[in-house]
Amino acid sequence: QVQLVESGGGLVQAGGSLRLSCAASGTIFSFNVMGWYRQAPGKQRELVATATSYGNTNYADSVKGRFTISRDNAKNTVYLELNSLKPEDTAVYYCNLRIRVVNYWGQGTQVTVSS
């Protein structure tokens, strides 16, 4: 059984920064993809950024240059640095771990950016 535990959300003013963390535990194959998705009220969940265990990263256009994803494979942990935050970044951020075709999700952490 795989579990994901997120931390680091909160309230920040526009232009501020936050750092999210997500630690995975359980049976995890060496090759996997970890990432972050977000869901704002009334909107569908959308991809923010992903990182493979080989180090390849992918970002949504809306966060390129502002957010940075990184991971510590030894700790099965993924991080998301959120900089230059905008009110439109307000959402619940979900950690995701994909092993082959199976997706695991964290419980979500709220990020609120005030103008």
N, C-alpha and C positions, 0 to 999 in steps of 0.2 A: 504494500500500500504506500502510495506517495502522498506526502503532505507538503504544502507550501505555506510558509508563514511570512507575511509582509510586515513592514514597519516603515515609518518615516513620513507619513502624510501629515498634513496640517494646513493652517491658514497662513497665507503670506501675501504681502502687498505686491502689486504689479512691479516687475523688474527684479523681484527677489529670486531666491534660490531655495531648492529643497533637494534632499537626497533620499531616495527610496531604496529599501533593501528587501530581498526575498530569499529565504533559505529553504532549500528543498531537502527532504529526508525520505528515507525508504529505499526501495530497490530502484536504482537509477542506472541505466546503461550509459556507457562512456560517451557514445555519440547522442547528443540531444540538442534541442533548441530551447533556449529560455528567453523570455521576453516580457514585454509590458503592453497591455491594452488599456483603453480607457472608455468609460461610458458616461456621457453627460446626460442630464435629465431630458427625457423625451427624444433621445438620439440612440442610434445603434452603437454597439461596442465597436471600437475601431483600433487598429494596430497603431502602436506608438513606436516601438523599436524591438528588434530581436537580435540575438547573438547566438551563434552556434558554438558548440564545444570546441570547434577548431578556430574560433575567433572571428568568423565572418559576421558582419553586422548589417542591419537593414533598418532604415528609419522612414517614418512617414514624412512627406514633404513639409508638413506643417511644423515639424519640430527640428528639422535639420539645422545644424548650426547652433541650436540652443540646448538640446538634450544630448546626453552621452550615456550609452549603455556599456556596462563592463561586467565581467564575471570572474569569479574565483572558482575554478573547476575543482580544486581540492576541497573546497567547502560547499560545493554545490549551491553557490549563492550568486545571485545576479543583482546588480545595482543600476539605478537610473539617476543620473545627475540632471536636475531640471534647473536651467538658468534662464534669465531674462523672461520670467514667467509673465503670461498675459491672462487677463480675465477669461478668455476663451479656452484656457487650459484647465479650467475648473471641471472636475470630473471625479468619478471613482476610478482609481487605477488598479488594475488586476494583473497579478503576476501569472505567467503561463509557462508551463513546461510541456514540451512535446517530445515524446519518445515514440519513434516510428509514426504510427497513425493515431496514437492515443494522446489526448490533451488533458492536462491537469491544471486546475485553477486555484488561485489563492482566494481568500475571502474578500479582498478588496480593501483599499485604503483611500480615504477621501483627501483630495487636494483641492483647496479653495483659494483662488487668487482674487484679491479685492482690488478695485480700481482706485 
